[in-house]
């Protein structure tokens, strides 16, 4: 698997994607296209409408570098298994957002891994 050099702009077919695990039809459709799904579990530190948003919990820096929100150990392990170098934020995502320090764990609606 190659890594996207420019975050969230795949140069070729997508091999894996971190997406909300809430909608089975979406994950099934991705898997039907041979895209490995990294389901995002609800984050208790975020409000219900956005608690499963991959773009709130991961930020692709380009290449094989990703920042994951503190506490997202399952995603971190899975990304490392795919060859990513994962750094974790040193505070809970809620602390970043509530303090007004909008730690950019996003740059697009859905991070993709190609």
ZIDA-V193649 format. One record per pair of residues at least 24 apart in sequence whose C-alpha atoms are under 10 Angstrom apart, sorted by the first residue. I is the first residue (numbers start at 0). J is the second residue. Records with the same first field share a line. If there is no record, write none. Layout:
# ZIDA-V193649
I = J / J
This chain:
# ZIDA-V193649
0 = 81 / 82 / 112 / 113
1 = 62 / 63 / 82 / 112 / 113
2 = 61 / 62 / 63 / 64 / 81 / 82 / 83 / 111 / 112 / 113
3 = 59 / 60 / 61 / 62 / 63 / 64 / 111 / 112 / 113
4 = 59 / 60 / 61 / 62 / 63 / 64 / 113
5 = 59 / 60 / 61 / 62
6 = 58 / 59 / 60 / 61 / 62 / 63 / 64 / 65 / 105 / 106 / 107 / 110 / 111 / 112
7 = 58 / 59 / 60 / 61 / 105 / 106 / 107 / 108 / 109 / 110 / 111 / 112 / 113
8 = 61 / 107 / 110 / 111 / 112 / 113
9 = 110 / 111 / 112 / 113
10 = 113
11 = 113
12 = 112 / 113
13 = 111 / 112 / 113
14 = 111 / 112 / 113
15 = 78 / 81 / 110 / 111 / 112 / 113
16 = 53 / 109 / 110 / 111 / 112 / 113
17 = 52 / 53 / 54 / 56 / 57 / 74 / 78 / 109 / 110 / 111 / 112
18 = 51 / 52 / 53 / 54 / 108 / 109 / 110 / 111
19 = 49 / 50 / 51 / 52 / 53 / 54 / 109
20 = 51 / 52 / 53
21 = 51 / 52
34 = 112 / 113
35 = 112 / 113
36 = 111 / 112
37 = 73 / 74 / 77 / 78 / 112
38 = 73 / 74
39 = 71 / 73 / 74
40 = 71 / 73 / 74
41 = 71
42 = 68 / 70 / 71 / 92 / 93
43 = 70 / 92 / 93
44 = 70 / 91 / 92 / 93 / 94 / 96
45 = 91 / 92 / 93 / 96
46 = 93
52 = 105 / 108 / 109 / 110
53 = 104 / 105 / 107 / 108 / 109 / 110 / 111
54 = 103 / 104 / 105 / 106 / 107 / 108 / 109 / 110 / 111
55 = 92 / 96 / 102 / 103 / 104 / 105 / 106 / 107 / 108 / 109 / 110
56 = 87 / 88 / 92 / 103 / 104 / 105 / 110
57 = 85 / 86 / 87 / 88 / 103 / 104 / 105 / 106 / 109 / 110
58 = 85 / 86 / 102 / 103 / 104 / 105 / 106 / 107 / 109 / 110
59 = 83 / 85 / 104 / 105 / 106 / 107 / 110 / 111 / 112
60 = 85 / 104 / 105 / 106
61 = 112
62 = 112 / 113
63 = 112
65 = 104
66 = 103 / 104 / 105
67 = 92 / 104
68 = 92 / 93 / 95 / 102 / 104
69 = 93
78 = 112
81 = 112
83 = 112
